[in-house]
Amino acid sequence: MTVTLTETIDELAALVFTLQTDGLSARAITARVTTAIASWAHAKGWSARKEARVELRRIDGSLQDYGFIDLIVRRGAGEADLAIEI
């Protein structure tokens, strides 16, 4: 059975909204969310990388600069990667 991107996003949202964050600092919440998402991705056989460097491109496709994204999940098999900002 093929899982759609929408179903994947819904599953990810359900995971994040079940996390217990009461009494945690913003930094601790960010760490908990990041760890939970990375664990979820690995359980699906995907790779996850924190503070991933990404290329920023102009409309014409030429390289403009580099940036960082909180977490990137590489799903492989021709499926779209997930770029996640926390």
TAFEN-V55700 format. One record per backbone hydrogen bond with DSSP energy under -0.5 kcal/mol. CO is the residue of the C=O (numbers start at 1). NH is the residue of the N-H. E is the energy in kcal/mol with one decimal. If there is no record, write none. Layout:
[[CO	NH	E] [CO	NH	E]]
//
This chain:
[[4	8	-2.1] [5	9	-2.6] [6	10	-2.4] [7	11	-2.3] [8	12	-2.3] [9	13	-2.7] [10	14	-2.3] [11	15	-2.0] [12	16	-2.5] [13	17	-2.6] [14	18	-0.7] [15	18	-1.1] [15	19	-0.5] [16	19	-1.2] [19	21	-0.6] [21	24	-2.1] [25	29	-2.5] [26	30	-2.5] [27	31	-2.1] [28	32	-2.4] [29	33	-2.8] [30	34	-2.7] [31	35	-2.6] [32	36	-2.3] [33	37	-2.4] [34	38	-2.5] [35	39	-2.5] [36	40	-2.3] [37	41	-2.5] [38	42	-2.5] [39	43	-2.2] [40	44	-0.9] [41	44	-0.8] [41	46	-2.4] [42	45	-1.7] [47	74	-2.4] [49	52	-0.5] [49	72	-2.2] [52	69	-2.2] [54	67	-2.5] [55	57	-0.6] [56	64	-3.1] [56	65	-1.7] [58	61	-2.1] [62	58	-2.9] [65	56	-3.1] [67	54	-2.5] [69	52	-1.6] [70	51	-2.6] [71	84	-3.4] [72	49	-2.3] [72	74	-0.6] [73	75	-0.7] [73	82	-2.6] [74	47	-1.9] [76	79	-2.5] [81	83	-0.6] [82	73	-2.9] [82	84	-0.6] [84	71	-1.9]]
//
